[in-house]
Amino acid sequence: MQAGDNAELIELGAVTAEELHAAAARKRAEVGVVAVIPGHSSLYVIRGPRAERRGARAVRVEFNGVDLPELLARTPREEFFARVKELRLTARYLGFRGGFAYLDGWPEEWAMPRRPTSRPVKRGTFAVAGNVAGFYPVDSPGGWNLLGHTDEHLEHAIAAGDVLRIEPVAYELVSSPLATRVVAPDYGNLAHGRPVGGPFDDVAAKVATSAVRGGVELLECAMIGPRVRFVRDAVLAWCTPDLSLRVERVRAGEERTFGKIEGGLRAYLAIGDEEGEAITIARGDRHVIDAIAGPHETGIRELHCEVTPQLDRVGIRLRPLERVTAPATLKSVGMQCGTVQLHPDGSVVVMGPDHPVTGGYLQPMTVITSERWKLAQLMPGERVLLRAQLPGV
């Protein structure tokens, strides 16, 4: 059964757990398959281009540590930021607590002697002692020099021999009511029950990121933009729901404030080292959303709905304007961004990029990939038409 334009739902019938996972393994080995989600007795198979593998793992670091000024007193700030992102740090061995990795590759001229007394250190702190660097994977005492912080979960996440590269953050958020840092979608997350992620409005995100290059950071902002202070020179690109683009060079220490978002729910702020080549894309009517019927056959081809205030990156709850019904119990099957669920109470939920991996509700249609951006821009009270064509039509 087709599930949108990039997936299919395969019902296996009465199978054991061993048979279910053996079938999943065979599907994963097929060319073009990026993810297979086992359900109770089904496989949800997603196809698309595979992500490129990178040699060194990137770790995003905000350099705001209490001991950083001591290092910058003998190294110009811009030189430090330009050079640190070129480093490759190798985990020589593990020790201490939580799989603390002792990293080779920190420049000798940036060496800093260990502090005479330990002090409380927060998890995720990036620090150096001598010419060895490391990330504190858990809250613990420590006597190293504290240079920055990452929000990545690194407890037992680094193995001896792993190579890391530092991505220095160009900004700090002074105020960010509804801002989310987004990275590229990762279908490998599904194997661990985590969402694929990525930007909700992939079109606006593409326009924003095209305008900058070099160490690009992307923020997804809902309803209101953030207030940002820049810690080093950078280029910003602010893309609004109508794909209007503002590109600006900023200096270290400057602040920028982005106000209320108009014409839709989400805007995107991309920050990079240099100006890129901005692309132009035309928008369509976001209140008419095309889908493909299924994977469950219901005979429903159109859903006229009102958007409720219950919406976020997990999903959008809609109130149908006509009565629709659905069974109360179904075996759980896989889902993706754009999956449309019909609940027994008559409500409709359309899944966003942070959706649950599986669900036990009827799926009458699946939004096609090129239309998902429209979901991201829906606002409470708006009327929307979900219209489905038959698979292959």
C-alpha positions as CSV (number, residue, x, y, z in Angstrom):
1,M,0.0,0.0,0.0
2,Q,1.5,3.3,-1.0
3,A,2.1,5.9,1.7
4,G,2.6,9.2,0.0
5,D,5.0,9.6,-2.9
6,N,8.1,8.3,-1.1
7,A,6.9,5.3,1.1
8,E,4.9,2.2,1.2
9,L,3.2,0.2,4.0
10,I,3.7,-3.6,3.8
11,E,1.3,-5.7,5.8
12,L,3.0,-9.0,6.8
13,G,0.0,-10.8,8.4
14,A,0.7,-13.2,11.3
15,V,4.4,-13.1,11.8
16,T,6.7,-13.6,14.8
17,A,9.1,-10.9,16.0
18,E,12.0,-12.8,14.4
19,E,10.2,-12.9,11.0
20,L,9.2,-9.3,11.3
21,H,12.8,-8.1,11.8
22,A,14.2,-10.5,9.2
23,A,11.9,-9.0,6.6
24,A,12.9,-5.5,7.8
25,A,16.6,-6.4,7.3
26,R,16.0,-7.6,3.8
27,K,14.1,-4.3,2.9
28,R,16.9,-2.1,4.4
29,A,19.4,-3.8,2.0
30,E,17.4,-2.7,-1.1
31,V,18.7,0.1,-3.2
32,G,17.0,3.4,-2.5
33,V,15.6,2.5,0.9
34,V,16.6,5.1,3.6
35,A,14.5,3.7,6.5
36,V,12.3,0.8,7.5
37,I,10.0,1.2,10.5
38,P,8.6,-2.1,11.9
39,G,5.0,-1.9,13.2
40,H,3.1,-4.6,15.0
41,S,2.9,-6.8,11.9
42,S,4.0,-4.4,9.1
43,L,6.9,-2.5,7.6
44,Y,6.8,1.2,6.7
45,V,9.4,1.6,4.0
46,I,10.7,5.0,3.1
47,R,12.7,5.6,0.0
48,G,15.0,8.5,-1.0
49,P,18.6,9.6,-1.4
50,R,21.0,8.4,1.3
51,A,22.8,11.0,3.4
52,E,26.5,11.5,2.7
53,R,28.8,10.0,5.3
54,R,31.4,12.4,6.8
55,G,34.8,11.4,8.1
56,A,34.9,13.5,11.3
57,R,32.0,14.0,13.7
58,A,31.1,17.6,14.1
59,V,30.4,19.0,17.5
60,R,28.7,22.4,17.9
61,V,30.4,24.5,20.6
62,E,29.4,27.8,22.0
63,F,32.6,29.4,23.2
64,N,31.5,31.3,26.3
65,G,33.5,29.6,29.0
66,V,34.9,31.5,32.0
67,D,38.5,30.7,31.1
68,L,38.2,31.7,27.4
69,P,39.3,35.4,28.0
70,E,42.6,34.1,29.3
71,L,43.2,32.3,26.0
72,L,42.0,35.2,23.8
73,A,44.3,37.5,25.6
74,R,47.2,36.0,23.7
75,T,45.3,34.9,20.5
76,P,43.2,37.4,18.5
77,R,39.5,36.4,18.6
78,E,39.0,36.2,14.8
79,E,42.1,34.1,14.4
80,F,40.9,31.7,17.1
81,F,37.5,31.2,15.5
82,A,38.9,30.8,12.0
83,R,41.5,28.2,13.2
84,V,39.5,26.2,15.7
85,K,37.0,25.0,13.1
86,E,39.9,23.5,11.0
87,L,41.1,21.3,13.9
88,R,40.6,17.6,13.9
89,L,40.7,16.2,17.5
90,T,41.3,12.4,17.9
91,A,40.1,10.5,21.0
92,R,43.3,9.0,22.2
93,Y,41.7,7.1,25.1
94,L,38.8,7.2,27.5
95,G,38.7,7.6,31.3
96,F,37.3,9.6,34.2
97,R,33.5,9.6,34.1
98,G,30.8,8.9,31.5
99,G,33.3,7.9,28.8
100,F,35.4,11.1,29.0
101,A,37.4,11.3,25.8
102,Y,41.0,12.7,26.0
103,L,41.4,14.5,22.7
104,D,44.7,14.9,20.8
105,G,45.2,17.7,18.3
106,W,44.8,20.9,20.4
107,P,47.5,23.3,19.4
108,E,50.5,23.5,21.6
109,E,50.5,27.3,21.5
110,W,46.9,27.2,23.0
111,A,47.9,25.0,25.9
112,M,46.7,26.0,29.3
113,P,47.9,24.4,32.6
114,R,45.5,22.5,34.7
115,R,43.8,24.6,37.4
116,P,45.1,24.2,41.0
117,T,41.7,23.4,42.4
118,S,38.7,21.5,41.0
119,R,35.3,23.2,40.6
120,P,31.8,22.1,39.6
121,V,31.6,21.6,35.8
122,K,28.4,21.2,33.8
123,R,27.8,18.4,31.3
124,G,28.7,19.3,27.8
125,T,31.5,21.7,28.8
126,F,34.5,21.9,26.4
127,A,37.8,22.3,28.3
128,V,41.5,21.9,27.9
129,A,44.4,20.9,30.2
130,G,47.8,21.4,28.8
131,N,47.4,20.6,25.1
132,V,44.7,18.0,25.6
133,A,41.0,18.8,25.1
134,G,37.9,17.1,26.2
135,F,34.1,17.4,26.7
136,Y,32.7,16.7,30.2
137,P,30.0,14.1,29.4
138,V,28.3,14.5,32.9
139,D,28.1,17.0,35.7
140,S,31.2,16.5,37.8
141,P,34.1,18.3,39.5
142,G,37.0,19.2,37.2
143,G,40.2,21.1,37.1
144,W,40.5,21.8,33.4
145,N,40.1,25.3,31.7
146,L,36.5,25.9,30.7
147,L,36.3,27.3,27.2
148,G,32.8,26.6,25.9
149,H,29.7,24.3,25.9
150,T,27.8,22.0,23.6
151,D,24.2,20.9,23.9
152,E,24.9,17.5,22.4
153,H,24.6,14.4,24.6
154,L,28.1,13.0,24.8
155,E,27.9,10.5,27.7
156,H,29.5,7.3,26.4
157,A,29.0,8.7,22.9
158,I,32.7,8.9,21.8
159,A,34.9,5.9,21.2
160,A,38.7,5.7,21.3
161,G,40.0,6.6,17.8
162,D,37.0,8.7,16.9
163,V,37.8,12.0,15.1
164,L,35.9,15.2,16.0
165,R,35.8,18.6,14.5
166,I,34.6,21.8,16.2
167,E,31.8,23.9,14.8
168,P,32.0,27.2,16.7
169,V,28.7,28.9,17.2
170,A,28.6,32.4,15.8
171,Y,25.9,33.7,18.1
172,E,24.1,33.5,21.4
173,L,20.4,33.8,21.9
174,V,19.5,36.8,24.1
175,S,15.8,36.0,23.7
176,S,14.2,33.1,21.8
177,P,10.6,32.5,22.7
178,L,9.9,29.9,20.1
179,A,13.2,29.2,18.3
180,T,14.5,25.7,17.5
181,R,18.0,24.9,16.2
182,V,17.5,22.5,13.2
183,V,20.0,20.2,11.5
184,A,19.6,18.0,8.4
185,P,17.1,15.2,8.5
186,D,18.6,11.9,9.8
187,Y,16.6,8.8,8.9
188,G,19.0,6.7,11.0
189,N,17.2,8.1,14.1
190,L,14.1,6.0,13.3
191,A,15.9,2.8,14.3
192,H,16.2,4.2,17.8
193,G,12.7,5.6,18.0
194,R,13.8,9.2,17.5
195,P,12.3,11.6,15.0
196,V,14.0,12.3,11.7
197,G,14.0,16.0,12.4
198,G,15.0,18.7,9.9
199,P,13.2,21.9,9.1
200,F,9.4,21.8,9.0
201,D,9.3,24.3,6.0
202,D,12.1,22.8,4.0
203,V,11.6,25.3,1.2
204,A,12.0,28.4,3.4
205,A,15.0,26.8,5.1
206,K,16.6,26.1,1.7
207,V,16.2,29.7,0.6
208,A,17.7,30.9,3.9
209,T,20.7,28.6,3.9
210,S,21.4,29.3,0.2
211,A,22.2,32.9,1.1
212,V,25.1,32.0,3.5
213,R,28.0,29.5,3.5
214,G,30.7,28.2,5.8
215,G,29.7,26.8,9.2
216,V,26.0,27.4,8.6
217,E,23.7,27.4,11.6
218,L,19.9,27.3,11.1
219,L,17.2,28.4,13.5
220,E,13.5,27.7,13.0
221,C,11.3,30.4,14.6
222,A,7.6,30.3,15.2
223,M,5.3,33.4,15.6
224,I,8.2,35.7,16.7
225,G,11.8,36.0,15.8
226,P,14.7,35.9,18.3
227,R,17.0,38.5,19.6
228,V,20.6,37.5,18.8
229,R,24.0,38.7,19.9
230,F,26.9,37.8,17.6
231,V,30.2,36.5,19.2
232,R,32.1,36.8,16.0
233,D,31.8,38.4,12.5
234,A,29.1,36.6,10.4
235,V,26.5,36.8,7.7
236,L,22.8,36.3,8.5
237,A,19.9,35.5,6.2
238,W,16.3,35.9,7.5
239,C,13.6,34.2,5.4
240,T,9.9,34.9,6.2
241,P,6.9,32.7,5.2
242,D,6.5,34.5,1.8
243,L,10.2,33.7,1.1
244,S,11.2,37.4,1.4
245,L,14.9,37.3,2.2
246,R,17.0,39.8,4.3
247,V,20.8,39.2,4.1
248,E,23.2,41.2,6.3
249,R,26.8,41.2,7.5
250,V,27.2,41.6,11.2
251,R,30.2,42.2,13.5
252,A,31.2,40.5,16.8
253,G,29.3,42.1,19.7
254,E,26.4,43.4,17.6
255,E,22.8,42.4,18.3
256,R,19.8,41.9,15.9
257,T,16.2,41.5,16.8
258,F,13.6,39.8,14.5
259,G,10.0,40.7,15.3
260,K,6.6,39.2,14.7
261,I,6.4,36.8,11.8
262,E,3.7,37.7,9.3
263,G,2.0,35.7,6.6
264,G,2.5,32.3,8.2
265,L,3.8,30.7,11.4
266,R,7.5,30.0,10.8
267,A,10.5,31.9,9.6
268,Y,14.2,30.8,9.3
269,L,17.4,32.5,10.4
270,A,20.6,31.1,8.8
271,I,24.0,32.2,10.0
272,G,27.3,31.6,8.2
273,D,30.8,32.9,7.7
274,E,30.3,34.3,4.2
275,E,27.5,35.4,1.8
276,G,26.3,32.7,-0.6
277,E,24.3,32.7,-3.8
278,A,20.6,33.1,-2.7
279,I,18.0,31.2,-4.7
280,T,14.5,32.2,-5.6
281,I,11.5,29.9,-5.3
282,A,7.8,30.7,-6.0
283,R,5.1,29.8,-3.4
284,G,1.7,28.3,-4.1
285,D,-1.6,28.4,-2.1
286,R,-0.7,26.9,1.3
287,H,-4.4,26.3,2.2
288,V,-4.8,23.6,-0.4
289,I,-2.6,20.6,0.4
290,D,-2.1,17.7,-2.0
291,A,-1.8,14.2,-0.7
292,I,-2.0,10.6,-1.9
293,A,-4.7,8.3,-0.7
294,G,-3.6,5.6,1.8
295,P,-1.9,3.7,3.0
296,H,-5.3,2.7,4.6
297,E,-8.1,2.6,2.0
298,T,-11.1,4.7,3.4
299,G,-12.7,6.2,0.3
300,I,-11.9,9.7,1.8
301,R,-10.5,11.9,-0.9
302,E,-11.1,15.4,0.6
303,L,-10.9,16.7,4.2
304,H,-12.1,20.3,4.8
305,C,-10.7,21.3,8.1
306,E,-10.0,24.2,10.5
307,V,-6.6,24.5,12.2
308,T,-6.7,24.2,16.0
309,P,-4.3,25.8,18.4
310,Q,-2.8,22.4,19.1
311,L,0.1,22.4,16.7
312,D,3.9,22.1,17.0
313,R,6.7,20.2,15.3
314,V,5.2,16.9,16.4
315,G,2.0,17.5,14.5
316,I,-1.0,19.7,13.7
317,R,-4.5,18.9,15.0
318,L,-7.3,19.8,12.7
319,R,-11.1,19.9,13.2
320,P,-12.9,18.5,10.1
321,L,-15.9,20.6,9.0
322,E,-17.8,17.5,8.0
323,R,-18.3,14.4,10.2
324,V,-15.8,11.6,9.7
325,T,-15.4,8.4,11.6
326,A,-12.6,5.9,12.2
327,P,-12.2,2.6,14.1
328,A,-10.9,2.8,17.7
329,T,-8.4,0.0,17.5
330,L,-5.8,-0.7,14.8
331,K,-2.4,-2.4,14.9
332,S,0.3,0.2,15.1
333,V,2.2,1.0,11.8
334,G,5.0,3.3,10.8
335,M,4.5,7.0,10.0
336,Q,6.4,9.9,8.5
337,C,6.2,13.7,8.3
338,G,3.0,14.3,6.3
339,T,1.1,11.2,7.6
340,V,-2.5,12.1,8.1
341,Q,-4.2,10.4,11.0
342,L,-8.0,10.1,11.5
343,H,-8.8,9.6,15.2
344,P,-11.9,7.9,16.6
345,D,-13.2,11.2,18.0
346,G,-13.3,12.6,14.5
347,S,-10.3,14.8,14.8
348,V,-7.4,14.8,12.2
349,V,-3.7,15.0,13.1
350,V,-1.1,15.6,10.4
351,M,2.4,14.6,11.5
352,G,5.4,17.1,11.6
353,P,9.1,16.4,11.5
354,D,9.3,15.4,15.2
355,H,6.4,12.9,14.9
356,P,6.2,9.5,16.8
357,V,7.7,6.6,14.9
358,T,4.5,4.5,14.9
359,G,0.8,5.1,15.5
360,G,-2.3,3.0,15.9
361,Y,-4.8,5.2,14.1
362,L,-6.3,5.2,10.6
363,Q,-4.1,6.8,7.9
364,P,-6.5,7.9,5.1
365,M,-3.9,9.9,3.2
366,T,-0.3,11.1,3.2
367,V,0.8,14.6,2.2
368,I,3.3,14.5,-0.7
369,T,6.8,15.6,0.1
370,S,6.7,18.8,-2.0
371,E,3.6,20.0,-0.1
372,R,4.9,19.5,3.5
373,W,6.1,23.1,3.8
374,K,2.4,24.2,3.8
375,L,1.8,22.3,7.0
376,A,4.6,24.3,8.7
377,Q,2.9,27.6,7.9
378,L,-0.7,26.8,9.0
379,M,-2.0,29.0,11.8
380,P,-4.9,28.5,14.3
381,G,-8.3,29.3,12.9
382,E,-7.3,29.0,9.2
383,R,-9.3,26.7,6.9
384,V,-7.5,24.1,4.9
385,L,-8.3,21.5,2.2
386,L,-6.5,18.2,2.3
387,R,-7.2,16.5,-1.1
388,A,-5.9,13.1,-2.0
389,Q,-5.4,11.5,-5.4
390,L,-5.3,7.7,-5.9
391,P,-1.8,6.1,-5.9
392,G,-0.3,6.1,-9.4
393,V,-2.7,8.8,-10.7
